[in-house]
Amino acid sequence: MAVNVAVVGATGAVGDLIRRVLTERQFPVKTIKFLASEKSAGKTVEFAGKPYTVEPINAAAFKDVQIVLSSTPSGVSKEFSPIAAKAGAIVVDNSSAWRMDPDCPLVVPEVNPEELHNAKKGIVANPNCVAIPLTVAVKPLMALAKVKRIIVCTYQSSSGKGAKGLADFESQLTAFATGKPVPAPTSHRAQLAGNVITLDWTLDPNGYTEEENKVVNETKKILGDTALGVSPTCVRVPVKIAHSEAVNIEFDRPVSVAEAKAALASAPGVVLMDEAKGEFPQPIHATGSDHTFVGRVRLDPSNPNALNLWLVADNLRKGAASNAVQCAEELVRRGIVK
């Protein structure tokens, strides 16, 4: 079934990638339009080898659209996603605006695709770029034993701050590599070249950053377990693309490394790398891929019921654009889009 699609925020970094992913995955497009702010309207973008003029976001633009793939700031999404849904479209939204709304499913297709049937407001929320690969890796292990607690430390790339973050990092890196004075940061909260930043996000009243609180709340919602313990520390590292995560998972009983590796090896969306063969996940493996790379699976020497593992995923693709397109594919496959 071919569908009518609108890409909102089409000229941004994620919107640009959504266009590429739609083509790469051969999404069944009947018609497509590209929408953006008044400032970007009139620009030309390319899709499947053809030029398209970017249109301004307004209510009339959603007429006859069946799926909207939206990548805008939360404020814009709060205004226009309900308008698109009212016009009859199902919106897959990349912002944080709808993630914790009980009437909007928070979906990772490899983890909880059945939740797509529960989009009461016509809006499907695309999760945070840390929560997506984390839940892709944890979900198959939940079939082995009950997961009680997750401790995760992240190593998040500069591109999590968008194009401005990357430009900031690259200017710093050029100076740092040549021994010149590093320019003051313009997007990141501190110098990133040759450094790591633990407060590259807004600090919330509970002492955790906005990013860390997203990881806590979204992981619980995606995995469907409000009692699950989640303890995160999020850190920005001097890498361009792909987020890495060091994960400790506590179960209600011992789970062997062999059991865990077997479950991960057969899990959708997971590429298991074998440290015994000298393989280990790195950002350079994940960049440009829609998979979550998992390795370094080992027993926790301090807790007989816990395992440690390391994972890496492309934060722009699986952490944003590709997950949104995969949600759209499932909406079509399941007959939710009419």
C-alpha positions in Angstrom: 0.0 0.0 0.0 1.5 3.3 -1.1 0.7 6.3 1.1 0.7 10.1 1.1 3.6 11.4 3.2 4.6 14.8 4.6 8.0 15.4 6.1 7.8 18.3 8.6 11.1 20.1 9.5 12.4 18.9 6.1 15.4 21.2 6.0 16.8 20.3 9.4 19.5 17.6 10.0 17.0 14.9 11.0 14.5 15.9 8.2 17.3 15.7 5.7 18.2 12.2 6.9 14.5 11.1 6.9 14.5 11.9 3.2 17.5 9.6 2.6 16.2 6.8 4.8 12.8 6.8 3.1 14.6 6.3 -0.2 17.1 3.7 1.2 14.4 1.6 2.8 12.1 1.9 -0.3 9.2 3.2 1.7 6.0 3.0 -0.3 5.4 6.6 -1.1 2.4 7.6 -3.2 2.9 11.3 -2.9 5.2 13.3 -0.7 5.6 16.9 0.4 8.2 18.7 2.4 7.2 21.3 5.0 9.3 23.7 7.1 9.2 27.2 8.7 8.4 30.3 6.7 12.2 31.0 6.8 12.9 27.8 4.9 9.9 27.7 2.7 10.8 28.1 -0.9 14.0 26.2 -0.7 14.5 23.1 -2.9 15.2 19.7 -1.5 15.8 16.4 -3.4 14.0 13.2 -2.9 14.5 10.0 -5.0 16.3 12.1 -7.6 13.6 14.7 -8.0 13.5 18.3 -6.8 10.8 19.4 -4.5 9.9 22.9 -3.3 9.7 23.2 0.5 6.2 24.5 1.6 5.4 26.4 4.8 3.8 24.5 7.7 0.1 25.3 7.9 -3.2 23.4 8.4 -4.0 23.3 4.7 -0.7 21.5 3.9 -1.9 18.3 5.7 -4.9 17.8 3.4 -5.0 14.1 2.2 -1.7 13.3 4.0 -1.7 9.9 5.7 1.6 9.8 7.5 3.5 12.8 8.8 7.2 12.4 9.8 7.9 15.4 12.0 11.2 16.7 13.3 10.7 20.2 14.8 11.2 21.9 18.1 8.7 20.8 20.8 6.8 24.1 20.6 6.2 23.7 16.9 5.1 20.1 17.3 2.6 21.0 20.1 1.0 23.4 17.7 1.0 21.5 14.4 1.0 17.8 15.2 -2.6 17.9 16.6 -3.6 19.9 13.5 -2.1 17.2 11.2 -3.8 14.4 13.2 -7.2 16.2 13.1 -6.8 16.3 9.3 -6.6 12.5 9.3 -2.9 11.8 9.3 -0.9 9.8 11.8 2.1 11.8 13.0 5.4 10.2 14.0 7.0 12.9 16.0 10.7 13.2 16.8 10.4 15.9 19.4 10.0 15.4 23.2 6.6 17.0 23.2 4.5 13.9 23.2 6.7 11.2 24.7 5.2 11.0 28.1 1.6 11.7 27.0 -0.4 8.6 28.1 -2.4 8.8 24.9 0.7 8.8 22.6 2.6 5.6 22.3 6.4 5.8 22.6 7.6 3.2 20.1 10.7 1.3 19.1 9.6 -1.1 16.4 11.9 -3.9 17.6 10.6 -3.6 21.1 6.9 -2.5 21.4 5.4 -2.2 17.9 2.0 -3.3 19.2 1.7 0.1 20.9 1.2 1.7 17.5 -2.4 0.6 17.8 -2.9 2.9 20.8 -2.3 6.3 19.2 -5.5 7.8 20.6 -4.4 11.3 19.5 -3.1 10.2 16.1 0.4 10.9 17.3 3.2 8.4 17.8 6.2 9.6 19.7 9.7 8.8 18.6 11.9 8.2 21.7 15.2 9.7 22.9 18.4 8.7 21.1 19.7 6.9 24.2 16.5 5.1 25.2 16.0 3.6 21.7 19.2 1.5 21.5 19.1 0.8 25.2 15.7 -0.8 24.9 16.6 -2.6 21.7 19.4 -4.4 23.7 17.4 -4.9 26.9 14.2 -6.3 25.4 15.5 -9.7 24.3 17.1 -10.2 27.8 13.7 -9.6 29.4 12.6 -13.0 28.0 15.3 -14.7 30.0 14.5 -13.2 33.5 12.7 -10.2 35.0 14.9 -7.1 34.7 14.9 -5.2 38.1 17.4 -2.4 37.5 19.4 -0.8 34.7 22.4 1.4 35.3 23.6 3.2 32.2 26.5 5.6 31.5 26.4 7.2 28.1 29.1 8.5 25.8 27.2 10.8 23.5 28.5 12.3 20.3 28.6 15.9 19.3 25.9 15.5 16.7 23.3 15.1 19.5 23.4 18.9 19.6 22.6 19.0 15.9 24.4 20.7 13.0 25.4 23.6 15.3 27.0 21.2 17.8 29.0 19.5 15.1 30.2 22.8 13.6 31.2 23.9 17.1 33.1 20.6 17.8 34.8 20.7 14.4 36.1 24.2 14.8 37.4 23.3 18.2 39.0 20.0 16.9 40.8 21.8 14.1 42.4 24.2 16.5 43.1 21.5 19.1 44.8 19.2 16.5 47.1 22.0 15.3 48.1 23.3 18.7 46.2 26.6 18.2 44.0 28.2 20.9 40.7 26.4 21.0 37.8 28.8 20.3 35.1 29.3 23.0 32.2 26.9 22.6 29.2 28.1 20.7 26.8 25.2 21.1 28.3 22.8 23.6 28.4 23.9 27.3 32.2 23.6 27.4 35.2 22.7 25.2 34.6 19.3 23.7 37.8 18.7 21.8 40.1 16.7 24.0 37.5 16.8 26.8 34.2 15.3 28.1 31.2 17.2 29.3 28.8 16.0 32.0 26.5 19.0 31.9 25.8 19.5 28.2 22.1 19.5 28.9 19.8 21.5 31.2 20.1 20.6 34.8 16.7 19.7 36.4 15.7 20.4 40.0 16.4 16.7 41.0 20.1 17.1 40.2 19.8 15.0 37.0 20.0 16.6 33.6 17.0 16.8 31.3 18.6 14.1 29.2 19.1 11.8 32.1 15.5 12.2 33.2 14.4 11.4 29.7 16.3 8.2 29.8 14.7 7.2 33.1 11.1 8.0 32.1 11.2 6.8 28.5 13.0 3.5 29.1 10.3 2.6 31.6 7.5 3.6 29.2 8.9 1.7 26.2 9.6 -1.5 28.2 6.2 -1.2 29.9 7.5 -1.4 33.5 6.9 1.6 35.7 8.6 -0.2 38.6 11.9 -0.7 36.7 14.9 1.0 38.3 16.8 3.1 35.8 19.9 5.1 36.9 21.7 7.1 34.2 24.7 9.3 33.8 24.9 11.1 30.5 28.2 12.5 29.1 29.1 14.3 25.9 32.3 12.9 24.3 34.5 14.1 21.4 33.0 11.9 18.8 31.1 13.2 15.7 28.3 10.6 15.3 27.0 7.6 17.3 26.2 7.3 21.0 27.8 4.6 23.1 26.4 3.2 26.4 27.9 1.2 29.2 25.0 -0.8 30.7 24.6 -2.8 33.8 21.4 -5.0 34.0 20.3 -6.6 37.2 17.8 -9.5 36.9 15.8 -11.4 39.5 18.0 -14.5 39.0 21.4 -15.3 37.5 21.6 -15.1 33.7 24.6 -16.6 32.1 26.7 -14.8 29.5 25.9 -17.7 27.0 22.2 -17.2 27.5 22.4 -13.4 27.1 24.6 -13.7 23.9 22.2 -16.2 22.4 19.2 -13.9 23.0 21.0 -10.9 21.7 22.4 -12.7 18.6 18.8 -13.6 17.5 17.2 -10.2 18.4 15.9 -7.9 15.7 18.0 -4.8 15.2 21.0 -6.1 17.1 24.4 -6.9 15.8 26.3 -8.9 18.5 30.1 -8.5 18.3 32.3 -11.2 19.9 35.1 -10.0 22.1 36.7 -13.4 22.0 37.3 -12.7 18.3 38.7 -9.3 19.0 35.4 -7.6 18.0 33.9 -4.8 20.0 31.3 -2.1 19.1 32.7 1.3 18.2 31.1 4.5 16.8 32.7 3.9 13.5 30.8 0.6 13.2 27.4 2.2 14.0 27.7 5.4 11.9 25.4 5.1 8.9 23.7 1.9 10.2 20.2 1.3 11.6 21.4 -1.4 13.9 22.4 -1.4 17.6 25.8 -2.9 18.0 26.3 -4.9 21.3 29.4 -6.5 22.8 31.5 -6.9 25.9 28.8 -9.0 27.5 30.1 -10.2 30.9 29.1 -11.1 34.4 29.0 -8.4 37.1 31.7 -9.5 39.6 29.8 -7.7 42.4 26.4 -9.1 41.7 25.6 -12.7 40.7 22.3 -11.5 39.2 23.7 -8.8 36.9 25.4 -8.5 33.6 27.4 -5.7 32.0 27.4 -4.9 28.3 28.5 -2.2 25.8 26.4 -0.9 23.0 26.7 1.7 20.2 24.1 3.1 17.8 24.0 6.0 15.3 22.1 8.7 17.1 20.9 10.4 14.0 19.7 7.3 12.3 18.5 4.7 14.7 18.3 7.3 17.4 16.0 9.5 15.3 15.3 9.3 11.6 15.4 5.6 10.9 13.3 4.7 14.0 10.7 7.2 12.8 10.6 5.6 9.3 10.5 2.1 10.8 7.4 3.2 12.8 5.9 4.5 9.6 6.6 1.1 8.0 4.9 -0.7 10.8 1.9 1.6 10.6 1.5 0.6 7.0 2.2 -3.1 7.6 -0.3 -3.4 10.4 -3.0 -1.7 8.4 -3.3 1.2 10.9 -2.9 3.8 8.1 -6.0 3.8 6.0 
